[in-house]
Amino acid sequence: MPNIVERRWLIAVVAVLALEVAIYVSMAAMPISSADAEELVKGARQLLEGVQGVSFVYQVLGIFTNNIRIAALEFVPALGWVIFLASATTTGRVLAALASSSQIPWQLIALSLFASPHAWLEFIAYSIAVTQGTFLIYSWRKKRLLFESLRTLFAILAVLIMLLFAAFLETITLSFGLSGDILGWALLLAAAYPAYRIAEAISPRRTDEAQREGQA
């Protein structure tokens, strides 16, 4: 059985992640007019107000629902790239708008985003989604849709878990500020090792090795 998390797939995810971060930074660094900044900040505040003033659970579900909607579209071959680029560009421009309206250097605004654990989970989840959509096109041309369908199910499950955990961590940050980010990193690091062990245990390659050892 082929390895679902193969090397070239991981390389593709990392490449898309690097592109995503590059778009955020380049869009945040670009000048923005006062009118555009005001409009983007207003929209961002409306989204934030939409998840505030409710219970912790509803905040998590509200953030998760918004993010999973984006990821679901990014799984769609070809269309996913349009959504991915539009979403990354918009996020970068929001960073520029926040920097302009607050008179804080955009570098600090971007750094505050990159310092949040939930942001990296979202970045990686979106990268997985658009990468898998691309691999579906490749598999259709190579006539290996059955295997790619299995990897798509794996990718969907991974994205669901990551975005739900990201929503949980973001809600903690909204509730506790910097202390929430610190707690979020602690929780993320604590979850990283068990997640790695689970992925290692279900790896087809490891399963094949175990079978060969048992036959020896």
PAGU-62146 format. One record per residue (C-alpha): residue number from 1; residue in three letters; x, y, z. Coordinates in steps of 0.25 Angstrom, whole numbers. Layout:
% residues N
+-----+-----+-------+-------+-------+
:   k :   r :    xx :    yy :    zz :
+-----+-----+-------+-------+-------+
: NUM : Ala :     X :     Y :     Z :
...
+-----+-----+-------+-------+-------+
//
This chain:
% residues 216
+-----+-----+-------+-------+-------+
:   k :   r :    xx :    yy :    zz :
+-----+-----+-------+-------+-------+
:   1 : Met :     0 :     0 :     0 :
:   2 : Pro :     6 :    14 :    -4 :
:   3 : Asn :     9 :    23 :     7 :
:   4 : Ile :    -2 :    34 :     8 :
:   5 : Val :     7 :    44 :    14 :
:   6 : Glu :    18 :    43 :     4 :
:   7 : Arg :    30 :    52 :     2 :
:   8 : Arg :    26 :    60 :   -10 :
:   9 : Trp :    13 :    62 :    -4 :
:  10 : Leu :    19 :    68 :     9 :
:  11 : Ile :    29 :    76 :     0 :
:  12 : Ala :    17 :    82 :    -7 :
:  13 : Val :    10 :    86 :     5 :
:  14 : Val :    22 :    93 :    11 :
:  15 : Ala :    24 :   100 :    -3 :
:  16 : Val :     9 :   105 :    -2 :
:  17 : Leu :    11 :   109 :    12 :
:  18 : Ala :    23 :   117 :     9 :
:  19 : Leu :    15 :   124 :    -3 :
:  20 : Glu :     4 :   127 :     7 :
:  21 : Val :    13 :   134 :    17 :
:  22 : Ala :    20 :   141 :     6 :
:  23 : Ile :     6 :   147 :     1 :
:  24 : Tyr :     3 :   151 :    15 :
:  25 : Val :    16 :   159 :    17 :
:  26 : Ser :    16 :   165 :     3 :
:  27 : Met :     1 :   170 :     4 :
:  28 : Ala :     3 :   175 :    18 :
:  29 : Ala :    15 :   183 :    13 :
:  30 : Met :     8 :   190 :     2 :
:  31 : Pro :     3 :   204 :     4 :
:  32 : Ile :   -12 :   205 :     6 :
:  33 : Ser :   -22 :   217 :     5 :
:  34 : Ser :   -29 :   222 :    17 :
:  35 : Ala :   -42 :   219 :    11 :
:  36 : Asp :   -39 :   205 :     8 :
:  37 : Ala :   -32 :   203 :    22 :
:  38 : Glu :   -45 :   208 :    29 :
:  39 : Glu :   -54 :   199 :    21 :
:  40 : Leu :   -45 :   186 :    23 :
:  41 : Val :   -44 :   189 :    38 :
:  42 : Lys :   -59 :   191 :    39 :
:  43 : Gly :   -61 :   178 :    33 :
:  44 : Ala :   -51 :   171 :    42 :
:  45 : Arg :   -57 :   177 :    54 :
:  46 : Gln :   -71 :   172 :    50 :
:  47 : Leu :   -65 :   158 :    49 :
:  48 : Leu :   -59 :   159 :    62 :
:  49 : Glu :   -72 :   165 :    69 :
:  50 : Gly :   -79 :   153 :    62 :
:  51 : Val :   -72 :   143 :    71 :
:  52 : Gln :   -71 :   152 :    84 :
:  53 : Gly :   -82 :   153 :    94 :
:  54 : Val :   -86 :   138 :    93 :
:  55 : Ser :   -81 :   126 :   101 :
:  56 : Phe :   -67 :   120 :    99 :
:  57 : Val :   -73 :   108 :    92 :
:  58 : Tyr :   -81 :   117 :    82 :
:  59 : Gln :   -68 :   125 :    79 :
:  60 : Val :   -61 :   113 :    76 :
:  61 : Leu :   -72 :   108 :    67 :
:  62 : Gly :   -73 :   122 :    60 :
:  63 : Ile :   -58 :   122 :    57 :
:  64 : Phe :   -58 :   108 :    52 :
:  65 : Thr :   -70 :   109 :    43 :
:  66 : Asn :   -64 :   121 :    36 :
:  67 : Asn :   -50 :   115 :    34 :
:  68 : Ile :   -56 :   101 :    30 :
:  69 : Arg :   -64 :   108 :    19 :
:  70 : Ile :   -51 :   114 :    13 :
:  71 : Ala :   -44 :   101 :    14 :
:  72 : Ala :   -55 :    93 :     8 :
:  73 : Leu :   -54 :   102 :    -5 :
:  74 : Glu :   -39 :   101 :    -5 :
:  75 : Phe :   -41 :    86 :    -7 :
:  76 : Val :   -48 :    88 :   -20 :
:  77 : Pro :   -38 :    86 :   -31 :
:  78 : Ala :   -34 :    99 :   -39 :
:  79 : Leu :   -45 :   107 :   -31 :
:  80 : Gly :   -37 :   104 :   -18 :
:  81 : Trp :   -25 :   112 :   -23 :
:  82 : Val :   -34 :   124 :   -26 :
:  83 : Ile :   -40 :   124 :   -12 :
:  84 : Phe :   -26 :   122 :    -6 :
:  85 : Leu :   -20 :   133 :   -13 :
:  86 : Ala :   -32 :   142 :   -10 :
:  87 : Ser :   -32 :   139 :     4 :
:  88 : Ala :   -17 :   141 :     6 :
:  89 : Thr :   -18 :   154 :    -1 :
:  90 : Thr :   -29 :   159 :     7 :
:  91 : Thr :   -23 :   155 :    20 :
:  92 : Gly :   -10 :   162 :    16 :
:  93 : Arg :   -18 :   175 :    13 :
:  94 : Val :   -25 :   174 :    26 :
:  95 : Leu :   -12 :   174 :    33 :
:  96 : Ala :    -8 :   186 :    25 :
:  97 : Ala :   -21 :   193 :    29 :
:  98 : Leu :   -19 :   190 :    44 :
:  99 : Ala :    -5 :   196 :    43 :
: 100 : Ser :   -10 :   208 :    36 :
: 101 : Ser :   -21 :   211 :    45 :
: 102 : Ser :   -13 :   208 :    58 :
: 103 : Gln :     0 :   215 :    53 :
: 104 : Ile :     7 :   203 :    57 :
: 105 : Pro :    18 :   197 :    47 :
: 106 : Trp :    12 :   186 :    39 :
: 107 : Gln :    24 :   177 :    43 :
: 108 : Leu :    19 :   177 :    57 :
: 109 : Ile :     5 :   175 :    53 :
: 110 : Ala :    10 :   163 :    44 :
: 111 : Leu :    18 :   158 :    56 :
: 112 : Ser :     6 :   158 :    65 :
: 113 : Leu :    -1 :   149 :    55 :
: 114 : Phe :    11 :   139 :    53 :
: 115 : Ala :    13 :   139 :    68 :
: 116 : Ser :    -1 :   132 :    70 :
: 117 : Pro :    -1 :   117 :    70 :
: 118 : His :   -15 :   117 :    64 :
: 119 : Ala :   -10 :   125 :    52 :
: 120 : Trp :     0 :   114 :    48 :
: 121 : Leu :   -10 :   103 :    49 :
: 122 : Glu :   -19 :   110 :    40 :
: 123 : Phe :    -8 :   113 :    30 :
: 124 : Ile :    -4 :    98 :    30 :
: 125 : Ala :   -19 :    94 :    29 :
: 126 : Tyr :   -21 :   103 :    17 :
: 127 : Ser :    -8 :    99 :    10 :
: 128 : Ile :   -12 :    84 :    12 :
: 129 : Ala :   -26 :    87 :     6 :
: 130 : Val :   -21 :    94 :    -7 :
: 131 : Thr :    -9 :    84 :    -9 :
: 132 : Gln :   -19 :    72 :    -8 :
: 133 : Gly :   -28 :    79 :   -18 :
: 134 : Thr :   -16 :    80 :   -28 :
: 135 : Phe :   -12 :    66 :   -25 :
: 136 : Leu :   -26 :    61 :   -29 :
: 137 : Ile :   -24 :    68 :   -43 :
: 138 : Tyr :   -10 :    61 :   -44 :
: 139 : Ser :   -16 :    47 :   -40 :
: 140 : Trp :   -28 :    48 :   -50 :
: 141 : Arg :   -17 :    50 :   -61 :
: 142 : Lys :    -9 :    38 :   -56 :
: 143 : Lys :   -22 :    30 :   -54 :
: 144 : Arg :   -19 :    28 :   -39 :
: 145 : Leu :   -32 :    34 :   -34 :
: 146 : Leu :   -35 :    22 :   -24 :
: 147 : Phe :   -22 :    25 :   -16 :
: 148 : Glu :   -24 :    40 :   -17 :
: 149 : Ser :   -38 :    38 :   -11 :
: 150 : Leu :   -32 :    31 :     1 :
: 151 : Arg :   -22 :    42 :     3 :
: 152 : Thr :   -33 :    53 :     1 :
: 153 : Leu :   -41 :    46 :    13 :
: 154 : Phe :   -28 :    47 :    21 :
: 155 : Ala :   -26 :    61 :    17 :
: 156 : Ile :   -40 :    65 :    20 :
: 157 : Leu :   -40 :    59 :    34 :
: 158 : Ala :   -26 :    65 :    37 :
: 159 : Val :   -32 :    79 :    33 :
: 160 : Leu :   -44 :    77 :    41 :
: 161 : Ile :   -36 :    74 :    54 :
: 162 : Met :   -26 :    85 :    51 :
: 163 : Leu :   -37 :    96 :    49 :
: 164 : Leu :   -45 :    91 :    61 :
: 165 : Phe :   -32 :    92 :    70 :
: 166 : Ala :   -29 :   105 :    64 :
: 167 : Ala :   -42 :   111 :    67 :
: 168 : Phe :   -41 :   106 :    81 :
: 169 : Leu :   -27 :   113 :    82 :
: 170 : Glu :   -32 :   126 :    76 :
: 171 : Thr :   -44 :   127 :    86 :
: 172 : Ile :   -34 :   125 :    97 :
: 173 : Thr :   -25 :   137 :    91 :
: 174 : Leu :   -38 :   145 :    90 :
: 175 : Ser :   -41 :   143 :   104 :
: 176 : Phe :   -28 :   144 :   110 :
: 177 : Gly :   -19 :   152 :   101 :
: 178 : Leu :    -4 :   150 :   101 :
: 179 : Ser :    -6 :   140 :   113 :
: 180 : Gly :   -15 :   132 :   103 :
: 181 : Asp :    -5 :   131 :    93 :
: 182 : Ile :     5 :   126 :   103 :
: 183 : Leu :    -5 :   116 :   107 :
: 184 : Gly :    -8 :   112 :    93 :
: 185 : Trp :     6 :   109 :    90 :
: 186 : Ala :     7 :   100 :   102 :
: 187 : Leu :    -5 :    93 :    98 :
: 188 : Leu :     0 :    92 :    83 :
: 189 : Leu :    13 :    86 :    87 :
: 190 : Ala :     7 :    76 :    97 :
: 191 : Ala :    -2 :    71 :    86 :
: 192 : Ala :     9 :    71 :    75 :
: 193 : Tyr :    16 :    58 :    80 :
: 194 : Pro :     3 :    49 :    82 :
: 195 : Ala :    -1 :    54 :    68 :
: 196 : Tyr :    12 :    50 :    62 :
: 197 : Arg :    12 :    36 :    69 :
: 198 : Ile :    -2 :    34 :    64 :
: 199 : Ala :     2 :    37 :    50 :
: 200 : Glu :    14 :    28 :    51 :
: 201 : Ala :     6 :    17 :    56 :
: 202 : Ile :    -4 :    17 :    44 :
: 203 : Ser :     7 :    20 :    34 :
: 204 : Pro :     6 :     9 :    23 :
: 205 : Arg :    21 :     8 :    22 :
: 206 : Arg :    22 :     5 :    37 :
: 207 : Thr :    11 :    -5 :    36 :
: 208 : Asp :    18 :   -12 :    24 :
: 209 : Glu :    31 :   -12 :    32 :
: 210 : Ala :    24 :   -18 :    44 :
: 211 : Gln :    18 :   -29 :    36 :
: 212 : Arg :    32 :   -33 :    30 :
: 213 : Glu :    38 :   -33 :    44 :
: 214 : Gly :    27 :   -43 :    48 :
: 215 : Gln :    30 :   -52 :    37 :
: 216 : Ala :    45 :   -52 :    39 :
+-----+-----+-------+-------+-------+
//
